[in-house]
Amino acid sequence: MPDFHRSIPEGDDKERLVCRDCGFIAYENPKLIVGSVVSEGERVLLCRRAINPRRGFWTLPAGFLEMAETAEEGARREAWEEAQARIAIEGLLAVFSIARIGQVQLIFRAGFAAPGFAAGPESEEVALFDWAEIPWAEIAFPSVHWALRAWRAAAGRPLGAPASNPPEDARGTVPLPQGSGL
């Protein structure tokens, strides 16, 4: 079993996990999250989480990108796993950096490629919401708020440059306030 320790490798300026035996550097890099704002007309698809973190709160169909899949394939897989939805991706809506937990989130705008959706194994329930019906105080993560706002701002228009973190949280370090209706 390799014996790793933290040290600054030669020619580097950051502490890394380095194998004491062979010098192999085990880089720890941000994880990629892929997901979609899936809409039907003026309504968006949200999933009530059946898993932690934030079990019972609403989110977009999204999750970790797997090895050997493209970002678009991962977003389609996540929509299927969480909402049993077949989606058609329209384009990249937003790129969010969540530095405090080491994530980069790629959020696509999508519609349904086939009718129907249902709760998958990671969701308690799924539903379509009009903008005024979105349960804002029960949204799981700040980036879901950001993605929904980006979707609303781009509604009915071709996608341009993707949205990014709001200026007040440029590094993705501000947690969502409890009971927030943002």
N, C-alpha and C positions, 0 to 999 in steps of 0.2 A: 504494500500500500504506500503510495507516495506520501512524503512528509512535507507539507507546504507550510511556509511561514510568510509573514508580511515583511517586505523590504522594498527599497527603491532599487530597481534593476539599473545596471550601468547604462548610461545614455538616456535615462528616463527622469521624470521629475515628480512622479506619483508613486505612492506605496502600492504594491501589487502582491498577489499571492504567487510565491516563487517556490518551486520544488527544491528542497535542500540537496537532493541526490543528483538531479540532472540539470537544474537551472530553468526548467520549463516555466513559462509565465502563464498563469491562468487569469486572463483578462476578465474583468467583470464590467460588462457594458449594459447600457439601458436595454430594457425589453421593449419590443414593438407590440403595440396593441392595434388591432384593426377592427373597424365597425362601421355601421351605417346609420344614417337617418333615413329610414324607409318611410315613404309617404304614399298616401292614396288621396289624391285631391288635396284638401286642406288639412288632412289628418295625418298624424305621425304614429308609428308603431313603437310602443314602449313595452318593456318586459319587467315584471316584478321579480326581483332576485330571489331564488330559492337557496342560494349559497352565500357564505360570507366571502369577502367583507360586505357589509351593508345589506344583509339579508332582509327581505321585506320592502326594500326601497326600489324605486323605478329607475330603469336605465335603458340605454340603447342596446340592440344586439351587438355585442362586441366582446373581444377577448384576445388572448395572446396569439400572435402569428406563429405558426408551426414551421419547422424546418421543411424545406423543399416545396413550399407553396408561395405563390405570389401574394401581394397584399390584397388584391381583388379576390383571389381564391379564398383567402382567409376570411375576408369580410362575408363572402357568400356562405362559407361553412359556418361561421358564427351565427348568421341569421337563421340557418337551418337548425343548428343545435339548440339555440335558445328560443326560437319562435316558430320552428317548423315552416319557415317561409322561404320560398324560392324568390330571389331578388334579381333585378337587373340594375347594375351599377351605371350611374350616369356620369360620374367623375369624382375627383377628389374635392371634398368640401372644406376640410380643415386639417391642419397639422398642429397638435398641441404637445408642448414639452412639460412634463410633470417631474421636475428635477428632484423633489423631495422623496420620490419613490422610484426614481430611475426608469421612467417610461417615456416613450414617444408614441403618441396616438395619431394614427392615420384614419380619418373619418370620411367616409364617402357619402354622397347623396345617391339614393336609390329609390326605385319603385318596385312593385311586385311584378315578377316575371310569370307568375301563375297565381290563380286565386287561392285564398285560404291561408290560415296560420293557426297555430295552437301552441300552448306552452310546451317547451322542450324540457329535458331533465334538469336544466339549471334555472328554470323559471317557474314561479308559483302560478303566474297568469300572464297573459299578454293581451294588449288592447290597443285600439286606434283612438287617438285623442285629438279633438279640435284644439287649437291654440289656447283658447280660454278655459278648456277642461284639463289641461296638463296639471298633474298634482305636484306643483312646484316645490312645496314644502317636503315632499316625499321623494325627491330626486336624489339618487345615490351619490353622485360625484359632481364636483364643480365643472368638470369638462363636459358633462352631459348638458348642463345649462349653456355652456359656451357653444356647443355643437347645435343645439336647438335654436339659439339666437342666430348663428351663422346660416342655418337652413332658412329661417324666417327672412333674413336679410337678402338671401339669394333667390327667394321664391319666384318662380315664373321667369327667371332670367338664366341665360347661359352662365355656367360657372367660370369665374375668372381665377385670379390667384387665390389659393386656399386661405381661409381664415387662420388666425393664430391666437395665442394666449392674449387675453385682454391686458392693456397696459398696467392695470393695478395688480396683476399677478403674472408678470412676464416669465417667471421661472416655475410657475406651477407649485408654489409653496404654501398658498393660503388655503387652509381647509374650509369646507363649506360650513357656514354658521348653522347651529342647531335650529331647526324650525324655519329655515330660510325660505322665503318666497321669491328669491331672486329670479 
